Amino acid sequence: MKKTLLIVLYAIILALTFVAFAPFFVVTFFVPLIAVCATFRFRTGIFAAVCAAAVSVIYTYSFGGGHTVAAAFQMAPWVAIIPRLIAGAAAWWAGRGARKLFGGRKNRFVSKVLPVSVVATTASLLNTVLVVGSIILLVPQALNETPGAFVVSILGFAVIELIVNNVICPPLSLAIRRGLKGTGLEKEIVPLCDMAAAKE
């Protein structure tokens, strides 16, 4: 039964990643990854990171146009894959540290919202830095502008993405926790309490 539920959960994560990565939902593409890393155990977080990496490559080859990032992903798919995996793993561990530090506090924002914001901020910033840095340093032939101009063009999008992730992901993570109560997947969810987090 538990294996069946896990398969269903993983299928939902994959489907939501495809939806979030759709070209018309650009700024939401990291929401499933962040929500999963803030809510579930490490193995599920890594699965979400693998989904994000795979789907980003699939969409790049399916819908990629003349944008620098799309061109770089087509030239070197690992530029899309490795940053997603690193960002996902780092965000999960950042969330674990935040739960240990802030979990169990009386202030609801500090104990429940802040750890998710830490995950969102870590994933968003690290992914942006790794992707942009990899393109500039390792796939410079993809640039159709100066490195400085490329960074400036990405900054606005990165800020919007960071804000969107921090607005959407905390209530989404809490809603997932509430929604999965009594489903048999409780053990797949990481605890919010700092003492429990220390035992994960």
C-alpha positions as a printed NumPy array, in Angstrom:
array([[  0.   ,   0.   ,   0.   ],
       [  2.75 ,   2.443,   0.944],
       [  4.659,   1.719,  -2.279],
       [  1.516,   2.384,  -4.284],
       [  0.98 ,   5.689,  -2.485],
       [  4.6  ,   6.669,  -3.113],
       [  4.252,   5.897,  -6.807],
       [  1.115,   8.034,  -6.944],
       [  2.897,  10.835,  -5.069],
       [  5.873,  10.699,  -7.424],
       [  3.581,  10.685, -10.457],
       [  1.826,  13.802,  -9.14 ],
       [  5.178,  15.527,  -8.53 ],
       [  6.268,  14.76 , -12.097],
       [  2.971,  15.981, -13.549],
       [  3.059,  19.214, -11.542],
       [  6.653,  19.798, -12.634],
       [  5.585,  19.562, -16.281],
       [  2.8  ,  22.083, -15.623],
       [  5.049,  24.454, -13.651],
       [  7.748,  24.374, -16.348],
       [  5.299,  25.191, -19.129],
       [  6.496,  28.223, -21.119],
       [  3.54 ,  30.355, -19.992],
       [  4.25 ,  29.646, -16.298],
       [  7.93 ,  30.585, -16.384],
       [  8.245,  32.127, -12.911],
       [  6.583,  29.166, -11.204],
       [  8.891,  26.477, -12.562],
       [ 10.623,  25.837,  -9.212],
       [  7.456,  25.787,  -7.066],
       [  6.967,  21.97 ,  -7.091],
       [ 10.637,  21.354,  -6.269],
       [ 10.607,  23.834,  -3.393],
       [  7.308,  22.623,  -1.966],
       [  8.512,  19.017,  -2.049],
       [ 11.92 ,  19.801,  -0.51 ],
       [ 10.226,  21.788,   2.261],
       [  7.7  ,  19.06 ,   3.036],
       [  9.028,  15.587,   2.298],
       [ 11.995,  13.388,   3.072],
       [ 15.301,  13.762,   1.242],
       [ 14.664,  10.968,  -1.278],
       [ 11.441,  12.625,  -2.419],
       [ 13.167,  15.988,  -2.614],
       [ 15.863,  14.494,  -4.842],
       [ 13.181,  12.91 ,  -7.021],
       [ 11.627,  16.375,  -7.45 ],
       [ 15.058,  17.762,  -8.393],
       [ 15.519,  14.993, -10.984],
       [ 12.073,  15.823, -12.383],
       [ 12.98 ,  19.515, -12.604],
       [ 16.23 ,  18.691, -14.4  ],
       [ 14.621,  16.279, -16.854],
       [ 11.596,  18.455, -17.617],
       [ 13.715,  21.573, -18.169],
       [ 15.731,  19.713, -20.813],
       [ 12.595,  18.271, -22.439],
       [ 10.942,  21.697, -22.667],
       [ 14.143,  23.275, -23.957],
       [ 14.271,  20.9  , -26.913],
       [ 10.51 ,  21.126, -27.44 ],
       [  9.955,  24.891, -27.141],
       [ 13.419,  26.428, -26.907],
       [ 13.857,  29.532, -28.977],
       [ 16.648,  32.024, -29.414],
       [ 17.02 ,  32.935, -25.75 ],
       [ 20.527,  32.577, -24.355],
       [ 19.5  ,  30.139, -21.614],
       [ 17.607,  27.879, -24.036],
       [ 20.53 ,  27.923, -26.456],
       [ 22.949,  27.009, -23.67 ],
       [ 20.725,  24.149, -22.501],
       [ 20.593,  22.786, -26.045],
       [ 24.366,  23.03 , -26.453],
       [ 25.114,  21.537, -23.042],
       [ 22.127,  19.877, -21.311],
       [ 24.168,  19.366, -18.135],
       [ 23.933,  23.149, -17.598],
       [ 20.227,  22.58 , -16.975],
       [ 20.612,  19.296, -15.106],
       [ 23.409,  19.772, -12.575],
       [ 22.219,  23.123, -11.124],
       [ 18.721,  21.671, -10.558],
       [ 20.141,  18.679,  -8.693],
       [ 22.511,  20.759,  -6.577],
       [ 19.859,  23.393,  -5.824],
       [ 17.35 ,  20.731,  -4.797],
       [ 19.754,  18.905,  -2.481],
       [ 21.093,  22.126,  -0.955],
       [ 17.582,  23.516,  -0.456],
       [ 16.477,  20.345,   1.352],
       [ 19.419,  20.501,   3.76 ],
       [ 18.895,  24.233,   4.261],
       [ 15.294,  23.485,   5.182],
       [ 16.402,  20.805,   7.615],
       [ 18.745,  23.26 ,   9.294],
       [ 15.981,  25.878,   9.453],
       [ 13.568,  23.392,  11.029],
       [ 16.158,  22.479,  13.648],
       [ 16.807,  26.168,  14.331],
       [ 13.266,  27.554,  14.242],
       [ 10.97 ,  24.532,  14.698],
       [  8.864,  24.457,  17.828],
       [  8.879,  28.257,  18.294],
       [  5.628,  29.819,  19.489],
       [  5.576,  32.295,  16.632],
       [  3.789,  30.548,  13.752],
       [  5.648,  32.513,  11.083],
       [  9.03 ,  31.596,  12.532],
       [  8.269,  27.918,  13.119],
       [  6.217,  27.088,  10.018],
       [  6.715,  29.72 ,   7.341],
       [ 10.355,  30.723,   7.74 ],
       [ 11.795,  27.218,   7.143],
       [  9.934,  27.018,   3.828],
       [ 11.163,  30.489,   2.892],
       [ 14.705,  29.32 ,   3.573],
       [ 14.158,  26.412,   1.171],
       [ 12.631,  28.723,  -1.452],
       [ 15.405,  31.301,  -1.202],
       [ 18.185,  28.707,  -1.277],
       [ 16.762,  26.871,  -4.285],
       [ 15.989,  30.027,  -6.266],
       [ 19.288,  31.821,  -5.705],
       [ 21.532,  28.776,  -6.024],
       [ 19.879,  27.635,  -9.243],
       [ 20.186,  31.115, -10.767],
       [ 23.826,  31.534,  -9.743],
       [ 24.812,  28.066, -10.971],
       [ 22.988,  28.323, -14.301],
       [ 24.174,  31.857, -15.088],
       [ 27.711,  31.12 , -13.922],
       [ 27.896,  27.895, -15.928],
       [ 26.708,  29.625, -19.081],
       [ 29.154,  32.516, -18.789],
       [ 32.169,  30.407, -17.825],
       [ 31.569,  27.118, -19.626],
       [ 29.186,  27.768, -22.532],
       [ 30.093,  31.327, -23.584],
       [ 29.311,  30.53 , -27.224],
       [ 25.619,  30.561, -26.265],
       [ 25.769,  34.25 , -25.347],
       [ 24.369,  36.678, -27.905],
       [ 25.256,  39.626, -25.658],
       [ 28.022,  40.589, -23.251],
       [ 28.216,  38.624, -19.972],
       [ 27.304,  41.78 , -18.051],
       [ 24.236,  42.42 , -20.176],
       [ 23.212,  38.795, -19.792],
       [ 23.421,  38.994, -15.996],
       [ 21.379,  42.204, -15.964],
       [ 18.727,  40.62 , -18.198],
       [ 18.409,  37.698, -15.775],
       [ 18.267,  39.781, -12.581],
       [ 14.698,  41.028, -13.025],
       [ 13.391,  37.545, -13.698],
       [ 15.386,  36.143, -10.758],
       [ 13.897,  38.691,  -8.346],
       [ 10.346,  38.002,  -9.534],
       [ 10.94 ,  34.247,  -9.266],
       [ 12.302,  34.633,  -5.735],
       [  9.272,  36.655,  -4.629],
       [  6.788,  34.259,  -6.265],
       [  8.437,  31.232,  -4.654],
       [  8.398,  32.843,  -1.211],
       [  4.743,  33.826,  -1.566],
       [  3.4  ,  30.546,  -2.965],
       [  5.509,  27.833,  -1.353],
       [  4.959,  28.368,   2.422],
       [  1.136,  28.086,   2.306],
       [  1.431,  25.321,  -0.291],
       [  3.75 ,  23.269,   1.923],
       [  1.471,  23.701,   4.93 ],
       [ -1.56 ,  22.744,   2.829],
       [  0.203,  19.575,   1.664],
       [  0.978,  18.648,   5.282],
       [ -2.671,  19.074,   6.257],
       [ -3.991,  17.344,   3.161],
       [ -1.885,  14.222,   3.58 ],
       [ -2.906,  13.555,   7.18 ],
       [ -4.437,  10.105,   7.452],
       [ -3.353,   9.042,   3.958],
       [ -0.542,   6.716,   4.997],
       [  2.17 ,   9.076,   3.748],
       [  2.788,  10.764,   7.101],
       [  6.199,   9.095,   7.476],
       [  7.259,  10.591,   4.167],
       [  6.695,  14.094,   5.571],
       [  9.477,  15.735,   7.567],
       [  8.402,  17.089,  10.988],
       [  8.342,  20.811,  11.684],
       [  9.515,  20.424,  15.285],
       [ 13.219,  21.096,  15.804],
       [ 13.708,  18.067,  18.046],
       [ 12.024,  15.799,  15.508],
       [ 14.035,  17.289,  12.681],
       [ 17.208,  16.389,  14.493],
       [ 16.16 ,  12.737,  14.321],
       [ 15.342,  12.649,  10.584]])
